[in-house]
Amino acid sequence: MGKYESPIGVFDSGVGGISVLRELVKQMPHEDYIYLGDSVHAPYGTKTLNEVRELTLNNVRFLLENGAKSIVIACNTATSAAVAMLRQMYPDIPLVGIEPAIKPAVLYKKNSCIVVMATPMTLKQAKFQKLMHIYEDMADIIPLPCPGLMEFVERGILNGKELEKYLTELFWSTSHKKIDSIVLGCTHYPFVKPAIQKVVGSTVTIFDGGNGTAREMKRRLAETDLLNKCSQTGKTRFINSRNTEEELKLCEYLLQYESR
Ligand code: DGL
């Protein structure tokens, strides 16, 4: 078996990275995937930097031991904490992370007001601060930490009163602003995009980084001649550190879930 037939490894602190996985499957349907969700240790976004680095490294090791030919870090928090370290440790593995899609939001409308929703850890990291500084003269960028939001998705709650109440209270701090767009800087949030849209109104445009991340992995695999050459539809294997039947069912459900 050629290396190109091996699966693409994808991981997140839980089920959120499935929003990236579904973009990968759309763009590369002939690939096999192993998706690792570390729900036992979720959330990552409120842990210390060292804890997130260690958990991230364990996830990458696990996927490589299970034969992954490349790695997608489908978690903004793990990317901001550990991507530089991982690139140094694994220079020969195509490794793609995800970061808040600020650029498309800035390009979408001149001098707009952009809210970036992400975990407290992502927004604190130098990687995010650097990204924000690149664009801060071109837009009014407001970081909005969302502790507690990923937990709704982990529980399979994608809409309803409790979630809307959480979101309404979250956006109180920005109520003096006229928001033009929102960047979903955590891979769990695309699953609650309709609920966010309901709370902020239909005039607000919402961006996420899943599509760009999948495109980048496709480009890297093409460049290293690692795209799968077979013509059959690939398979996805879900592994979750909690590994209950319920958890695996939620993974299957979210892969099919269309939240656009
Ligand atoms: N899905 C993750 C992200 O993209 C993190 C959620 C968490 O574990 O706090 O940041």
Residues whose N, C-alpha, C, O or C-beta is under 5 A from the ligand:
A	BS01	DGL	D12 S13 G16 A42 P43 Y44 G45 T46 A74 C75 N76 T77 T119 M150 G185 C186 T187 H188
